[in-house]
Amino acid sequence: MAEIVITEFMDEAAIRETFAGRSVLYDPRLVDDPARLLAEAREARALIVRNRTQVRGALLEAAGQLRVVGRLGVGLDNIDVEACKARGIAVHPATGANDLSVAEYVITAALMLLRRAWLATARVAAGEWPRTELMGRELAGKRLGLVGFGAIARVTARMARDLGMTVAAYDPLLPADNAAWSGAARQTLEEILAGSDVVSLHVPLTSDTRNMIDAAALARMKRDAILVNAARGGVVDEIALVEALKAGRLGGAALDVFEREPVDAAYGARFAGVPNLILTPHVAGVTDESNVRVSSVTAQAVLRHLQA
């Protein structure tokens, strides 16, 4: 049995360099084999996961020797943090390591959906020439509304300003006198929805944020506004979003996260034929560069805890 069990993909160089001389099981397929995962976790002192491994319930019960969980990313909704705390298990997310890649994703998605022409490959290849139909709009001069104003949102705000956008944000948990507000106008959620050309979500999934962007919220947005969700699935009511896009009540949307992941064909059918919609498989924070950073930060945090 291994001391360190890694259940999802990770930069292998970080594993070799950080855990040299230690017993490591690295199998990115382990997350999809629950029985084997429980067996391998029984003697593990460290567990390293991404967002799909559910570190709760039966897994915590099985992992009696567990002392530290490394999270290859920042979201903790797949980890029962309180249960870990009660058992004396430290949890280390890779805070800050993928901020840049998520921010770049948001800006890229907004550019693609505003210009629209980037989605015309199949039509042009088929001999169509929809030039006037796909004239599109520029990013500069538009307003970006950020729902949540943590570290990733602040990097996104900086990029947006550099591209000529104005920026507003909503974050009831960030005090009004926080210096971060110098980078964005402080607004209510209603003001963000009603006044933004691009709305980007940067909140965790909680009882307060579940379906935060529902049919009523979508109805408050401009008819040509863009919605980007690279935060957490469940924050957006997907059926309401599909209906708004089909009815032309929204300019476009990009979803990198979903209520159910991974998306299978039956679940994904709800998105079939929806116009001005970009779907990606939870990759906003995953680039070659960010994977190296996230893996290194996580591995080092786990090692430090094991050596303490």
C-alpha positions in Angstrom: 0.0 0.0 0.0 1.2 3.5 -0.8 1.8 6.4 1.6 0.6 8.9 -1.0 -2.4 8.1 -3.3 -3.1 10.4 -6.3 -6.5 9.8 -7.8 -6.6 12.2 -10.8 -4.2 13.6 -13.3 -1.2 15.6 -12.2 2.2 16.7 -13.5 4.4 13.6 -13.3 7.6 15.6 -12.9 6.2 17.2 -9.7 5.5 13.7 -8.4 9.0 12.4 -9.2 10.8 15.5 -7.9 8.8 16.1 -4.8 8.1 12.6 -3.6 11.4 10.9 -4.4 12.0 8.0 -2.1 8.4 7.9 -0.9 5.8 5.3 -1.7 3.4 6.8 -4.3 0.4 5.4 -6.2 -0.4 7.6 -9.1 -3.4 6.5 -11.2 -5.5 9.1 -12.8 -8.2 6.4 -13.4 -8.6 5.6 -9.7 -11.4 8.2 -9.3 -13.5 6.0 -11.6 -12.9 2.8 -9.6 -14.6 3.4 -6.2 -13.9 -0.1 -4.7 -10.2 0.1 -5.5 -10.0 3.7 -4.3 -11.4 2.6 -0.9 -8.9 -0.2 -0.7 -5.9 1.9 -1.7 -6.9 4.7 0.7 -6.8 2.4 3.8 -3.1 2.9 4.5 -2.6 6.2 2.8 -1.3 9.1 4.8 -1.8 11.6 2.0 -4.4 11.8 -0.7 -4.1 14.1 -3.7 -7.3 14.8 -5.8 -8.9 17.2 -8.3 -12.6 18.0 -8.3 -14.1 14.6 -9.1 -12.9 12.5 -6.1 -15.4 12.8 -3.3 -13.4 13.1 -0.1 -16.2 12.4 2.3 -18.3 9.6 3.8 -17.1 6.1 3.0 -13.7 7.3 1.7 -12.9 9.1 4.9 -14.1 6.2 6.9 -11.8 3.9 5.0 -8.8 6.2 5.1 -8.0 5.7 8.8 -4.3 6.7 8.4 -5.0 9.8 6.4 -3.3 13.0 7.6 -3.4 15.4 4.6 -5.5 16.0 1.5 -3.9 18.0 -1.4 -6.4 19.6 -3.8 -5.2 20.2 -7.3 -7.2 23.4 -7.7 -9.0 25.7 -5.4 -12.7 24.5 -5.1 -13.4 22.4 -2.0 -17.0 21.4 -2.6 -15.9 17.8 -3.3 -14.2 17.6 0.1 -15.9 17.5 3.5 -13.7 20.0 5.1 -15.5 19.9 8.5 -15.2 16.1 8.6 -11.5 16.3 7.8 -11.0 18.9 10.5 -12.7 16.7 13.0 -10.4 13.8 12.1 -7.2 16.0 12.2 -6.8 15.9 8.4 -5.3 19.0 6.9 -6.6 20.2 3.5 -4.4 22.1 1.2 -5.9 23.7 -2.0 -3.5 25.1 -4.7 -4.6 28.7 -4.0 -3.5 31.1 -6.7 -1.8 28.6 -8.9 -4.4 28.7 -11.7 -5.8 32.2 -11.4 -4.2 33.3 -14.6 -5.5 30.5 -16.7 -9.1 30.9 -15.5 -8.9 34.7 -16.1 -7.6 34.1 -19.7 -10.5 31.6 -20.3 -13.1 34.2 -19.2 -11.7 36.9 -21.5 -11.3 34.4 -24.4 -14.9 33.2 -24.1 -16.2 36.7 -24.0 -14.2 37.6 -27.1 -15.4 34.5 -29.0 -19.1 35.1 -28.1 -19.0 38.8 -28.8 -17.4 38.4 -32.2 -19.4 35.2 -33.0 -17.4 34.5 -36.2 -15.2 32.1 -34.3 -18.1 29.7 -34.2 -18.6 29.7 -38.0 -16.0 27.1 -39.0 -18.5 24.4 -40.1 -20.6 26.8 -42.1 -17.6 28.3 -44.0 -16.3 24.8 -44.7 -19.7 23.9 -46.1 -19.5 26.8 -48.5 -21.5 29.4 -46.7 -20.4 33.0 -46.4 -22.4 34.6 -43.5 -20.2 37.7 -43.4 -22.8 40.3 -42.5 -24.6 38.0 -40.2 -21.5 37.4 -38.1 -20.2 41.0 -37.9 -20.0 40.8 -34.1 -19.0 43.3 -31.5 -15.8 44.6 -29.9 -14.8 43.9 -26.3 -13.3 47.4 -25.8 -15.9 49.8 -24.3 -18.0 47.0 -22.9 -18.8 46.5 -19.2 -17.6 43.4 -17.4 -19.7 42.4 -14.3 -18.0 40.0 -11.9 -20.1 38.0 -9.4 -17.7 37.4 -6.7 -14.4 39.4 -6.4 -11.8 37.0 -5.1 -8.3 36.5 -6.5 -9.3 35.0 -9.9 -11.9 37.7 -10.5 -9.3 40.4 -9.7 -6.9 39.0 -12.3 -9.8 38.9 -14.8 -10.7 42.5 -13.9 -7.1 43.6 -14.6 -7.1 41.9 -18.0 -10.4 43.4 -18.9 -9.3 46.9 -18.1 -6.2 46.4 -20.2 -8.5 45.6 -23.1 -10.5 48.7 -22.6 -13.4 47.4 -20.6 -15.0 49.0 -17.6 -15.4 46.7 -14.6 -17.9 46.3 -11.8 -18.2 43.6 -9.2 -20.6 42.2 -6.6 -19.2 40.5 -3.5 -21.1 40.9 -0.2 -18.4 39.2 1.7 -15.7 41.7 0.7 -15.7 44.7 3.0 -16.4 48.1 1.4 -13.0 49.5 2.6 -11.0 46.6 1.0 -8.3 48.0 -1.3 -9.4 45.5 -4.1 -12.4 47.7 -4.8 -10.0 50.2 -6.4 -10.1 47.8 -9.4 -13.8 47.7 -9.9 -17.0 49.6 -9.2 -18.9 48.1 -6.2 -22.4 47.1 -7.2 -25.4 45.0 -6.2 -26.1 41.7 -7.9 -29.1 43.4 -9.6 -27.0 46.2 -10.9 -24.4 43.8 -12.2 -27.0 41.7 -14.1 -28.8 44.7 -15.5 -25.8 46.8 -16.6 -23.1 44.4 -17.7 -22.3 43.4 -21.3 -20.4 40.4 -20.0 -21.2 38.7 -16.6 -18.6 36.3 -15.2 -19.2 34.1 -12.2 -16.6 33.7 -9.5 -18.4 32.1 -6.5 -18.3 28.7 -4.8 -21.3 26.4 -4.8 -23.2 26.9 -1.6 -26.8 26.9 -0.5 -26.9 30.6 -1.1 -25.3 30.4 -4.6 -27.1 27.3 -6.0 -29.2 28.5 -9.0 -28.2 32.1 -8.3 -28.5 32.6 -12.0 -32.0 31.4 -12.5 -34.7 32.4 -15.0 -35.4 35.6 -13.1 -31.8 36.6 -13.0 -31.3 35.9 -16.7 -34.4 38.0 -17.4 -32.7 41.0 -15.7 -29.7 40.8 -18.1 -29.3 42.6 -21.4 -30.7 40.7 -24.3 -27.3 40.8 -26.0 -25.2 40.1 -22.8 -22.7 37.3 -22.4 -22.6 34.9 -19.4 -19.5 33.0 -18.5 -19.4 30.3 -15.8 -16.0 28.9 -15.0 -16.8 28.8 -11.3 -19.0 25.9 -10.2 -21.8 23.9 -11.8 -25.1 24.4 -10.1 -24.6 28.2 -9.8 -26.5 28.5 -13.1 -29.9 27.0 -13.7 -28.9 25.2 -16.9 -32.4 24.6 -18.2 -33.3 28.3 -17.7 -30.1 29.3 -19.6 -30.9 27.0 -22.5 -34.4 28.4 -22.7 -33.1 32.0 -22.7 -30.6 31.3 -25.4 -33.1 29.5 -27.6 -35.6 32.4 -27.2 -32.9 35.0 -28.1 -33.2 36.6 -24.7 -29.4 36.4 -24.1 -26.5 37.1 -26.4 -24.4 34.0 -25.6 -23.0 31.8 -22.8 -19.9 29.8 -22.0 -20.1 26.9 -19.5 -16.9 25.2 -18.3 -18.7 23.6 -15.3 -21.9 21.7 -14.9 -24.4 20.4 -12.4 -23.2 16.9 -13.2 -19.7 16.1 -14.2 -18.4 14.5 -16.3 -21.2 15.2 -18.8 -22.5 12.1 -20.5 -24.5 12.0 -23.8 -27.9 11.8 -22.1 -27.2 14.8 -19.8 -25.5 16.7 -22.6 -28.6 16.4 -24.8 -30.1 19.4 -23.1 -27.5 21.6 -24.8 -28.0 20.2 -28.3 -28.7 22.8 -31.0 -28.6 25.7 -28.5 -27.2 28.8 -30.3 -24.3 31.0 -29.2 -23.2 28.5 -26.5 -19.7 27.3 -25.8 -19.2 24.2 -23.7 -15.9 23.0 -22.3 -15.0 20.1 -20.0 -13.9 21.9 -16.8 -10.6 23.1 -18.3 -10.6 26.8 -17.5 -8.0 26.4 -14.9 -6.1 23.7 -16.7 -3.3 24.6 -19.1 0.1 23.1 -19.5 1.6 25.9 -17.4 -1.0 26.0 -14.7 -0.9 22.2 -14.3 2.8 22.4 -13.5 2.2 25.2 -11.0 -0.8 23.5 -9.4 0.9 20.2 -9.2 4.1 21.7 -7.7 2.2 23.8 -5.1 0.1 20.9 -4.0 2.9 18.4 -3.9 5.1 20.7 -1.8 2.2 21.4 0.6 1.6 17.7 1.1 5.3 17.0 1.6 5.7 19.7 4.2 2.8 18.3 6.2 4.1 14.7 6.0 7.5 16.0 7.2 6.1 18.0 10.1 
